[in-house]
Amino acid sequence: MITNQDIISLMQDEAYKPMSYKELEKHFQITGAEEFKDFIKLLNQLEESGHVVRGGNDRYGVPERMNLVRGRLQAHAKGFAFLIPEDREHPDVYINAHDLNTAMNGDIVFVKVTSRSQGGGRLEGEVVRVIKRANTQIVGVFQSQDTYAFVIADDKRVTRDIFIPQHAFNGAVTGQKVVVKIVNYPEGRSAAEGEVIEVLGHKDDPGVDILGIVRKFQLPEAFKEDVLEEAEAAPDSITEEEIIGQGRRDLRSKRIVTIDGEDAKDLDDAVNVELLENGNFRLGVHIADVSYYVREGTALDIEAYNRGCSVYLTDRVIPMLPHRLSNGICSLNPKVDRLTMSCEMEFDEDLKVVNHEIFTSVIKTSERMTYTNVRKLLTGEAEPELVERYDYLMEDFKRMEELAARLRSRRMKRGAIDFDFDESKIIVDADGKPTDIVKRERSVAEMMIEEFMLAANETVAEHFSWMKVPFLYRVHEDPDSEKLMNFMEFVTNFGYAVKGKGNSVHPRALQSLLEDIKGTPEETVVSKVMLRSMKQARYDAQSLGHFGLAAEFYSHFTSPIRRYPDLIIHRVIREVLESGTLSDTRHEYLASRMSDIAQQSSERERVAVDAERETEALKKAQYMIDKVGEEFEGIISSVTGFGMFVELDNTVEGLIRLSDLTDDYYNFHERQFALVGERTSKIYRIGDEIKVRVARVNMEEHTIDFELLDMKPRKEGSFNRGGGSGKPFKGAAGFKGFRGGKGKPEKGKGGYTKGKGGFAKSQGGGEGARAGQGRGEGGAGRSGAGQGRSEGGAGRAGASQGRSEGGAGRSGAGQGRSESGAYGAGRTRPGQERGEGTAGRAGAGRSRVEGQEGRASREGADGRVREGQERIEGAARSRRSGQDRIEGAARRVKEGQDRGEGFGRARSGQERGEGAGGARAGQERSEGAGRARAGQERSEGAGGARASQERSEGAGQGKSRRGKGGNTPWSENRGKASGGRGKARSPKLSEGGSLSSRLESVGAGRTDSGSGRGEGKRGRGGIALGGEAQAGGGSAAERSSGGSDWASGVNALAKGGRRRSDGDGGGSKKRRK
């Protein structure tokens, strides 16, 4: 009889070539009808499970031999996604939104790798098949349109609203939070279709917020009936017959205590410490014997496997096991007999484990201690009645304190990394409304228990690793070498160095760095970036060591009430203790199950962590919403190109936008992580104590905005950023200064139009891109300050790698692009927007256009992507909500997990715009109706502004003209270009049918930054060799007077042919009044 393995082994053979089912039938010599039916059924099952793939020619093979990668899809709010391969050695694969092919976040898919980016970097691919759907239900807000409705998903990674036909409303009305079952998944431009299956209540009703998170992450609240029946069958107490019959060691006479938080109910660990006659310490760690009550294959066991772990939300706990067990017979309540699994360890003078035993036991805890009371007793802060009550345990607590301190010291010496982040405790009322937020203390009592649990987990892991039995380990692999090198470069900005050879760093070196930065202003940001540079800990059937703990062996043994891996470990220990070993059959079965259990447990843990983080962010935002207008003192926790994050004493963190710093124009100095005022030279750095006012709270995105106190508005026209109604000068094209009058055209001569804050120079007319590494194309060109280059006739180079092609079209700051039929009507302006159409607007930096409707899609009007408050920390940017992974110069974003792999700062972590005209940064490529991108891209097609070597394929209409004037409302440059000799090549017809003027100039042109002057004649280009020129219009980040439209600047890497730019080379952020 043919088995699954027979088919898979055949297809994995290197000599195998994909066969049809008839060829496979012939190969396996199938003759009978029944045998053929069984074979076809088996083949279909393998295909459905994803172990075998049928190609377009109906030939079968295994995915790894067909250039397919299997993994889980990790989507981003911008529409693109990354494949996280099941093969951990395989790099992540970037997937454009157009290549998702109905797949959604979390789905298990096959992806075909289609290309690799320049330099052998990021892989790109397309989804060819969805193997398993992760999203069958969506939680969101119902919006009725009478005969149909849409549900706006709470999960921002679901980028399209869910269409609900009228017959599927099921009583839902506008404003209610609902659960929707997906009936048809999105395909092409069609949205997903669903039906309402549960109405949670109005989105503003008490408790609906948390209930929405519970449903969003599909956390199972209620237990099934058969699970509850098994739990109810558990006894309330244990009998002497049970103790004797099982051969348990009786420890009831020992002084054993539990030490937990005040509100803990599932007490699953207890400890005692004894001083032996030989001077050694004996530590006993006693864990509730949950495996005795939860037997393999029962309804309880299956439910615990599916849940994976308990989830601790702000105002509730979703337990892994029913309360009947977790708070009852399995909880080590004081002064009652409980069955336990014990690990006793003897430590010598050097804190080495010289003896250990693992055995089943029965205990009776002496007291139910709390962290607070133990801390008070050990620090001398306890009230007299507390001292009197626990006087008989004081010697035990002192021994515990001594042993724990020595264990910790030894662990630190061997190189364990100790992240000491402040944690918050959110106090809520009966309706779930937060009433206070306080720091969660990590006192000597917490550290004692932590050290004892670590010691037990290591001892158990090593013991069973040497026994070679199937087991589950908690592993933390060495950091990715590229991430590690990026982090080592990052800390040099603060004057620190990490010791290590090549790409190898011992954890001791990282712990040494943490000790060096302790108490410094940069402690928090360096610690967080270090943590993000590491891999996530996970479960595995192999013992791979734990980098963060500097431990060769590690497992999770101590919490079987709330973690399924611990329960599995106890089950294996019990079998080994009872029989001395495992039978071959049992060994083989357990070994076959461990990898699956490890993967499932790791996934459920990530779901729990994400749900807990989202709940915390939600409650913090709720707590601050009625504090709008109130003042607080805080510390700057991070400085970025779009503002600075401030953390209050209660751990609430919010953003001060750059647009809200109104007393000066501030430049972001990346290496120093500082904002520096141009006029006042005022500096804001990490660690500075400042006073803020709560400005805004966004409940949909759970974010908080602050504003600095005592901010004074900037004066009109100050800082050479253009000004009021400037007096026009005669000029060849009549360029205007900022809000200046119109110049009178005069052929062949250069001229100025002066505004209060600066002037612009033209040499023949036309408009182009603004300062930076841009190129103006058209008539007589001029480059602004910075490393701009102007070539040909009327083009003018403007801000940050912009390029403009066409008659009167022009690009604004950054990497914006205006696309339309007539370029004269389309104008770009800063503010993270982009438009298409006759009067479309393109914006700076991170912009996105949808369709040809001239409609701008705003993505964080202040340069901040709001899906979780993206942060640039050092050379890195991370998205805070979510799940962005950014490798290389980018960082992983908070609450997220988007991934980007080392190309320069593609916005929001190497994102890629989709549809007709998505702006992107980095080494990206766009196909569609004209898109603007920055980085090393090439532009071909529909005219408009393009950045440095961009590529765009589209069908715009436009012309490139010479000598015609235009309207330049953003002309504010102070620097003047002197032109050398230049020659223009003939315009070349682009793929889309528009003229793309490709002009190159050579010669002696130069730009003097600041106030240098030069002369240029029509037809001659200038070459700008300046560094950080201060040009009024030469900024990659300008802001409008309302503060809503501004660009944070796009940091593109450029060494050699690429330059890292935060704006115009100097990182300036400029504002238009």
C-alpha positions, 0 to 999 in steps of 0.5 A: 500500500502506498503511503504519504511518505512514499509519494513525498520521498519520490518527489524529493529525489533530485532525479525526479521531474514533475509527473502527472497523476497517470505517470505517478500511477504507472510509476507506483504500478497501480493496477486495481480500481480500489488501489487507484481510488486510494491513491488519488485520495491520498494525492488530493490530501497531500495537495490540500495540506500543501505537502505536494503542489500541482503545477499549471500543467497538472504535474505534481511535485514538492514545493521546494523543488518548484521554486515555491516557499511555504510560510505565513503571510505578514501583512502591512497596513499599506497593503504589501506583505512579507512571507515569513518562511517556515524554513527559518534559514530562508530569507523573508519574501516581499510581496506587492499588494497586487501579488497577494492573490486573495491572501490575507494577513496570517494565511499559510501560503505558497509564494513563488519567488519572482525576483531579487533586488539589486545587490542580491538583497530582498527577495520578491514574490507572488502568492500562488496558493493559499493553503490555510486561511487565518482570517475567517472572521473580522471585527470592525465598525458597521457602516450602513449605506441603506441597501448595503453596508461596509465593515471597517476592520479594527485590524489596519492590516485588513486594508479593504473594508468588508462588503456586507449585502443587505440580507447579511446585516442581521440586525446591525446598525451604523456605529456598532462593533460587529464580528463578520464571517468572510464569505468571499475573499478579496480578489483583484479590485473586489472587496471581501464579502461577509455576513454579520454573525455577532453584534458586540454593541455600540463601539463606545459602550463599556467593555465593547473595546476589550471584547472587540480585541478578544474577537479580533484575535479570536481568543476563546473565552468560553469553554466547551461543554465537554471541557467543563464536564471534565474539569468538574470531575476533578476532585476538590482535595487529594487523599492519602491513598493517592499520595501513597499509591503514586509513591510521591515524596512527602514535603508537607513538613517543610516551610514552603511558600508561594510568592505572587502578586496581590491579585494572582489566583492561579498559584502554580509555583512554590519555593523553599531554601535550606542551608545544608550542613556542608554550607551549600544551599538547597533550593526547592522549586515545586510546581503544580502537577497539572499533568496529573489532572489533564491527561493526554488526548482528553477534551481538556488537553485538546483545549489547552493545546488550542489555546496555548497559554493564558492571556492576561488583558487589562481587566480580565484573564482568558485562562488556558484551563477552566477556573475549576482547575487553575484556581482550584485543585491545581492552585497551590493555595496555603495550608492545603495539600497539593500534588506537585512536581519538584526540582531540588538543586544543591549549589556549592560555594561557586553556585554550581549545581552539584546535585539535583533531583526531579520527582513527584511530591505532595506539599502544603504551603505555609503561607501565600506571600505577596511580592509587596509584603516580602519586599517590605520584610526584607527592606525593613519597611514592614508594619509591626503586625506584618513583622510579627505575623511572618517572624517565623519565616524571616530567616528563610526569606533572608536565605532566599535573598542571599541565594538569589543575589548570588545566582543573579551575580553568577548569571550576569558574569557568564553573560546573561542579558538583563533588560530592565524596562519599566512596566505599567499596571493599569487600574480600571473600574467596574466598567473597565475604564482606566482610573490610574496607571502606575509603574509596576515595581520589580522589587527584590521579591520578584527578582528572587522568584525569577532567579529560582525559576530560571535555575529550575528551568535550566536544570530540568532542560539539561537533565532531559537533554542528556537523557535524549528523550523527546522534549520541548525547549525554550530557545533564543538563537544568536542575533542575525549578523546584519542586524547585529552589525547595524546595532553595533554601528547604531551605538557608536552614535552615543560613543559606545562600542560593542566588543566582538570579532566580526559578526560574532558577539558574546551576550556578555558584551551586550550586557556590559553595554547595558551596564554602561548605559544604565542611568544615562539618557540614552538607556531606554532607546539603546535597550529597545533597539538592542532588543529589536535587533535580536530574534524572538525566543520560541519553542523547539524540539531541539535544544539550541541554547538561549542567547539572552540568558547565555544558557546552553540548556533552557526549558519552560517547566514552571507554569503548567497552569498557563503554558501548554509547553510546561504541561507537555514537559511535565507529562514527559517527566512523569512517564520517565519517572514512572517507567525509567525510560520511554518505549520505542513506540512511545518515543517515536510518537512523542518525537513526531509530535514535539515539532508541531506542539512547539510551532503551535505554542510559539504562534499562540504565544505571539497572539497573546502578546499582541492582544495584551499590547493592543489592550495596554495601548487602548487603555492608556489612550482611554486614560489620557483622553480626558487629560487633553489640555493638562500638563505633565512632566516627561522625559524625551525617550526618542528623537526622530525626523518627524518629532520626538517621543516623550514618556511620562512618569506613569509610562504613557508615551506620546509624540510631539510632532515637528510641526508643533515646534513653532518657536523655530525651525528644527533640524534632525541630527541623526547621529546625535539623535537631536533636534536643533533650532536654526535660529535659537540653537535650542537642542532637544535630546534623548533624556531631556526633561521637558514639560508637555501638554496633552494635545490630542488622543486618537482612539482609533489608533490608540496614539497620544500627541503632546505639545511643548509648553511655552512655544511661540509662533514663528514670524512670517518670512523669517529664516529665509524661507520666503516671505510676503509679497516680494517685489518682482525683478525682471527675469527671463521666465518670471519666476516668483519668490515666495508669494512674490509678484510675477516677473516680466519675461525677457528672453535669454536673461536670468533674473530674480524674484525676491520675497522677504525670506529669499529669492529664486533665480531663473534662466529662461522659464519652466519649472522643475524639481527642487533642491537635493540630488534633483534634475530640472529638465526643460528650458534654462535650468538652475539648481538650488542649494544642496547637491542639486543639479540643473541641466538643460533649459528651463528646468529648475532643481529643487528639494531632495532628489526630486526630478520634474519633467514637462512644461510647467509641472514641478515637484515639491519637497522630497520624492513627490510627483505630480501626474496629469495630462497637463503638467502646468495644472498639476503642482506638488506640495509638501505634506505626504500627499499625492494626487493624480489628474489634471489638478492633482497634487503630489506630496513629499516623502511617503505618498500614495495615490489611488486611481485617476481621480485626483484624490489625495490619500493622506498618510500621517499628515505630520510625517508620522505613519499612525498605524502604531506611531512609526519611529526612527530610532537611530539609523532605524525606523520602527512601526509601533503598532503592529508587526514591521520587521526592518532589517538593515537600516530600518527597524521593526515597528512597534505592534507590528511585524512588517519586515524590510531587509536592508535597503535604505529607508523605504518609507515605513520600513521598505514599503512599496506603494501599490496601484496607480501611482504609489510613492515609494522609497528605497530600491523599489520598482513601480508598475502602473499609471505613473509612480514617484519613487526615491532611491536608486530607481528609474523613471520612464513614462508619464513625465512628472517629478521622479527621484534619482534613477527611478523607474515608472511605467505608465501612460501619462501625457505631457510635454517638455518645453523650453523658454516658457514661464510658470508659477512657482509658489514654493520658490524660496532658495537662497543659494544661487547656481553658476552654470558651466557648460552643459549639453542636452541630449535629445528627448527620448520617447518613453514607454507610456507615450510621453516625452521624458527629457533625459538631460545630462550636463558636464563641465565646470558648473558649481553651486555656492551654498548660502549666498554665492552668486553666479551667472548662467546662460540659456541652455547651460546646466549647472552642477552642484557640489555643495554639501549641506546648503541651506536653500529656502526651497531645498528641503525634503520636509516642508510644512504648511502653515496649518501644520497638517501638510508637512514632510518628514523627509525621506532618508535614502541611503547614498554612498557612492551613487547613493546619499543618505539624506534627511531633507537637503543633506543637512536634515532640515525640516522647514515650514511654510508660513 
